[in-house]
């Protein structure tokens, strides 16, 4: 597939890297020379300097042969116009990153679809949804729905008192024959381990498991998670993401929400938009005294969602110091992501990864049904459909030579979802949920052809 990406910021560069890893031909356009130079030296993509609305530059990028144009600059109008030109020049699909809700409001008389945009991506909305998922599953680091919502891939940190610490994995199943999950990865010292029978689980490991939603509490208990998290929530940051999160939580009618914002205009807008959330006006961006007065130490969850990464990290650490059971931290700078868990924060959300995943999910079709990147790891969860001609159709999993860095977690056979084991039989039409590292994706795709 040939993809033209306009905008080499955090979202565009992450998307380009992801698509390049998976063997696609990628052309990246940006008007900043320093970004072009950095990308040209670090990725296997064609990097061109210029404006994405330039017809001559789009032609130079080979837009007439492009299967997809993705416009993810910080300017909505540039993204929209780029898609309009791309349609006229022959690009088969067009995706635009659009922040302004005026453009996406159903009552707006101008249709983005009629202008040539096949799919609109809203980074703030994707981020808000992820924050809400993190709040709904307070013991999880990552949560991804699989198999149409029948399964969840959940990342969690193993406590010292966990029952699953100690024995080799091949010894764990006989001891616990009714294990409600399938272990697909262990994150230890920053490394992603695809587990085998000889591996063991250690305290402070981050494990990724696939489980049914109804069994998640049992999984958390096995990992040593026993503390209840209250429904009292404090949100720091009344920008678009903070307001969206509060609105989504209000709709569930079971949370007590307090939103803290230092900007007068944003605070007033939050008061107008929210019905049951208590909005508190702060005097400065980091106001520890105010947070203490407003009862941060009594909160079950503290969500730091301002536009300032450093502010979010510092206030999240402050809340952990005071004993808050759960933190959710918004991180925009990619260089901060690897350290978030190392310094003791619970969950981080990153707009570039979430937006990139939303675009990739739209692209996927045929044998691949869904894909999500996992924050803080170099891994993905992918759902493959087994074709009648597939090399693995009619075989048991133990008879299939899967590439290094890949592990089947579950099989959905005509709606009947089961955890994957060596004796699991694979049939045409089955949906396999696979945990894998990027290098394994091309070989996996060949298996399912």
Secondary structure as UniProt FT lines:
FT   STRAND          2..6
FT   HELIX           10..21
FT   TURN            22..23
FT   STRAND          25..30
FT   HELIX           33..42
FT   STRAND          46..49
FT   TURN            52..53
FT   HELIX           55..60
FT   TURN            61..62
FT   HELIX           63..65
FT   STRAND          68..71
FT   HELIX           76..89
FT   STRAND          93..97
FT   HELIX           101..104
FT   TURN            106..107
FT   TURN            112..116
FT   STRAND          119..121
FT   HELIX           123..136
FT   TURN            138..139
FT   STRAND          142..146
FT   HELIX           147..149
FT   STRAND          151..157
FT   TURN            160..161
FT   TURN            163..164
FT   HELIX           169..175
FT   TURN            176..178
FT   STRAND          181..188
FT   TURN            189..190
FT   STRAND          191..193
FT   TURN            197..198
FT   TURN            203..204
FT   STRAND          206..212
FT   HELIX           213..215
FT   HELIX           216..222
FT   TURN            223..224
FT   STRAND          232..236
FT   HELIX           240..252
FT   STRAND          256..261
FT   HELIX           264..273
FT   STRAND          278..281
FT   HELIX           288..293
FT   TURN            294..295
FT   HELIX           296..298
FT   STRAND          301..304
FT   HELIX           309..321
FT   TURN            322..323
FT   STRAND          326..330
FT   HELIX           334..340
FT   TURN            341..344
FT   STRAND          347..349
FT   HELIX           351..363
FT   TURN            366..367
FT   STRAND          368..373
FT   TURN            375..376
FT   STRAND          379..385
FT   TURN            388..389
FT   TURN            391..394
FT   HELIX           397..399
FT   TURN            404..405
FT   STRAND          406..413
FT   TURN            414..415
FT   STRAND          416..419
FT   TURN            422..423
FT   TURN            428..429
FT   STRAND          431..437
FT   HELIX           438..440
FT   HELIX           441..447
//
